[in-house]
């Protein structure tokens, strides 16, 4: 926005202060600076404020604003005097301003760091959280302008405004004098203020999505007069699903005398509808969408689902149309799903909304499903719906969102909704792109602590139409960070559904110990091998033989579940031939009844050509558990059945435990001799972090009803899903006690800040010298071994004498640095003769000293060479990485990653997360190295980057971890102005 040319402000208009926000009730508003052009808006706004609110603002009757008032409240210098307005449809609904004051309470300029602040909210919009949002934004503006404290005087009767201040979470003082409450707020963000902000963000964004998914009334705009077409199909799907609220059909081409279509009231415009409309589904040509959005905004529609295509996915012109669409929707306080969306579904019994193009609606259930493209959405719904040809069953969907180009509502918003949605126990998301990785990681961690979150992540190339923040992190690093946040990362739609059905139907396993039983010896051995490959600890399979009856299966499953050495059971079944062979329904009931007796352990079935068994396992019967008082009837783990709930329709550590097995035969004392034997799998040499008690893995609400057993047509799919559940359960246990960021008494944070400031004053971004690097790292207790330049043989000898023998001679030219395999390093040089000989060899092999850049360094104790890196990514945030130096990290990519700040427990797990970690713990008889010292080093690097965001990159390579202590032999540090962090600022919606 631009202001009048005659404005004489000390600063140009601060456009970066403009922001869209989601309010407490789920609506939206725009916050922007007030300018001289807003005089008429301000007067109109003030006229709509009640006399009581005016009295609270000015402490006296104040019926109208004088010309002097209007001038004062619209002329700001954007430094010492700032005013912000919250607007909807371009009109003011609330204002806030601050005036900088000195210690005497009079107007002042910098360096005064206190300001008086005052609010005024239109009565019709009070209670929507407008003042709280304005306080966050005016506080951010004040901090930017060097103001550290707000002072506010409030009448005691104005309890709403007092609550705005006291609930904000800032450090504050409160006093009472002369009949006025005086509040002083320290504007530095605190843990409490950030927690308050995040809680408000969650409630607001969840409600904004709830208004879209559970609307009280719906209008479909673009319903064709002839059968077929997108609009007519959407209308039919909504009708057939049994939508519970008023439904309207809209098309400007309807004849004036047309009163209804397909039994639904018909209108030529949304404006003609008598009564409110909560949701408009827009299916008109792209050129007609702006007019429809304007009509909806004028009529008070709360949200839009735009199915129309022709936006950012179609190129630059479409991208501009998309920006205009979002701006128009937000200007009227509406949220938007799409454009180019596939639609939304809510199967709740009191909603029953299918505003999508799905060819068949999903069964009701407790899985929340999110996709961006329509094709992926169809595939996911189809997989969950099918009864054969894959993972079978009738576990269904609570809500489904296809966000299309996700110009407004994104996966983050829907995740906020599902976090405390009592109808959703498991969340499945197919993310072709992640628009805000830092926020998604934060939301994912919180959601995963309450319910499983399974994600297929796109390959890193954003589809056309998706606004994605640039990230320099490799795809594998982003995946690792998602896993750290508790996300169950899978690679395909099949794996997404496989894991989702297990987590929706069964409890979380308490550990990796797996019992295997069934009527096929070979299928049991195959399942065993897959368990070992996935890091599980399977027991030897129990072979019931092909003549096993349903009673045999029941008895074997009951015994396995009762065995305290088993955490989960996989049942394998193939078709049997003979008079005593059980039917599908009989076998399913036998397994179900056995599982019902021990509801705390997951059971999976691997079946071969037994589609009837899978169908029978998925069927709810009267004998299944779930009656009041039955075992597991109120089980809160993700294992009680996912379909039964009130007001919803019925849902249509180390080492393997044994050698590769010689299959046991139930009831027999001898083993079957024909089972092939192989070498015993070697247990990993990496010790696991200390175990902790398992926290209750409770979904949002207790579930009751029949417990369905998931069935898989292949052992590898069942075991992969089980392995993901085991890893997720372990993460839940660890997340219950995440550890702490330790304090170090020898850290000189202020000294480091001074040094960084001095260095940055010389340039915008720079890699600092070796001496400066050593000084900076030293202030955080990270000593770097000195490396003295050796431009000639005599200089090398002098350096060795200064450091003391034995020494190492290294070439530091870029093509030879950290490449001992090329011969650019000579170690353990014990005297001058050896040093001179090595110097001559290096120069002969690689060229003159000016090209080699040789250095001499004192020898460090022998150990394992590792590498520690930290980087601040503009999209994901600060990341700490660790791996072994050389081929392990460079060629194989064997690096582990954690978000900064890293806790002590995270540092412990980071060291143990790489595949080559056994080399640190005495692999094949080698001496274990000092991993506690390594973990302390990681924590110190994490603290450095967290305390000083100007440190945008750190590399320590190599870090030699010896049996006692660590030695940092090389280090580089890059400084730059820190990238902007929107997670520390006020709540905002993505800019458009």
Secondary structure, 3 states (H helix, E strand, C coil): CCCCCCCCCCCCCCHHHCEEEECCCCCEEEEEECCHHHHHHHHHHHHCCCHHHHHHHHCCCCCCCCHHHHHHHHCCCCCCEEEEEEEECCEEEEEEEEEEECCCCCECCCCCCEEEEEEEECHHHCCCCHHHHHHHHHHHHHHHCCCCEEEEEEECCCHHHHHHHHCCCCEEEEEEECCEEEEEEECCCCHHHHHHHHHHHHHHHHHHHHHHHCCCEEEEECCCCCCCCHHHHHHHHHHHHCCCCEEEEECCCCCCCCCEECCEEEECCHHHCCCCCCEEEECCCHHHHHHHHHHHHHHCCCEEEECCCCCHHHCHHHHHHHHHHHHHHHHCCCEEEECCCCEEEECCCCCCEEEECCCCCCCEEEEEEEECCHHHHHHHHHHHHCCCCCCECCCCEEEEEECCCCCCCCHHHHHHHHHCCCCCCEEEEEECCCCCHHHHHHHHHHHHCCCEEEEEECCCCCCCCCCCCCCCCCHHHHHHHHHHCCCEEECCHHHHHHHHHHHHHCCCCCCCEEEEEECCHHHHHHHHHHHHHCCCEECCCEECCCCCCHHHHHHHHHHHHHCCCCCEEEEEEECCCCCCCCCHHHHHHHHHHHHHHCCCCEEEEEEECCHHHHHHHHCCCCCCCCCCCCCCCCCCECCCCCCCCCCCCCCCCCCCCCCCCCCEECCCCCCCCCCCCCCCCCCCCCCCCCCCCCCCCECCCCCCCCCCCEEECCHHHHHHHHHHHHHHHHHHHHHCCCCCCCCCCCCCHHHHHHHHHHHHCCCCEEECCHHHHHHHHHCCCCCECCEEECCCHHHHHHHHHHHCCCEEEEECCCCCCCCHHHCCEEEEECCHHHHHHHHHHHHHHHCCHHHHCEEEEECCCCEEEEEEEEEEECCCEEEEEEEECCHHHHCCCCEEEEECCCCHHHHHHHHHHCHHHHHHCCHHHCCCCCHHHHHHHHHHHHHHHHHCCCEEEEEEEEEEEECCCEEECCEEEEEECCCCCCCCCCCCCCCC
